[in-house]
Amino acid sequence: MPGRERPGSPFGAAGRLARLRATLIRVRDLWRDFTGESAYDRYVERHRRTHPDHEPLSERQWWRARADVDERNVSTGCC
């Protein structure tokens, strides 16, 4: 019947909500990547894969270490 949508149809309300939710999650992930918020999460994921025998740095320790590296390696952006 035209104009009637089946429940669970990708064109129904549930399908639209699912697509909206997926889009919002992707936007949030992109924003976290853009602002650097996801850097610690990536560090923990990689650390657990490559060094499963010990715990990764805490988030506070990791950000401090990253700031220390940035402070030691200042670039003027030229040559």
N, C-alpha and C positions, 0 to 999 in steps of 0.2 A: 504494500500500500504506500503510495507516495506521501511524503511528509511524516511518516512514522519511522522512528529509529528504534532498532532493537537494543535491548539492554546489553552492555558490553561492546557494542559496536564502536569502532574507532571514531565514528562521527557522533556518538551519543555523549551525554554529559560526563559520564565516567571516563570515556576516552579523552575528552577535552581536558578534564581535570588531570588525568595522568600525563598528558603531553605538557600541560602548564607546569606541573610539578617537576617533570624532567627538565624542562627549559630553565626553571628557576634554580634548580640544583646546578645545572651547567653554568649559568651566569654567576652563581656564588663561587663555584670552583675557579672560573676564569678570574674573578675579582681577587680571590685569595692568591692566585698565581701572580697577578699583576702587582699586588701590594706587597708580596713577599711573605704573606702569612703562612703559606703552605710549605715554606722552605724547611721548617723544623719537622713537619710530618714526613717529607721526603727523606730527610736525614735519618729519622728513626726507622723508616721502612728499609732503607739501604743498609743501615747499621745492623738491624736484626738479621738480614740476609747474609751479610758478609762476616759478622762477628757475633754469632748466636751464643757464644760462651760467656759474654758479659753484657751488662746493661748499658744502654746509650747514656749520654749526658742528659741531665735534666734540661728542660726547655730554657730555664734561666742561665744555666752554665753554657749551653750551646749559643744563645744569643750574645752572651758576654764574649765567648771565644770568637765569634764571627765579627763582633765589633772591634776586638783587638786586632784581628787580621786586617780589617779595613783601615784601622788607624795606622798600622805599620806599612801598608801598601797604598799610600796616597798617590793618586795620579792627577796630573794637571790637565790631562786630556790632550797634551801636545807631545809629539815625538816620543 
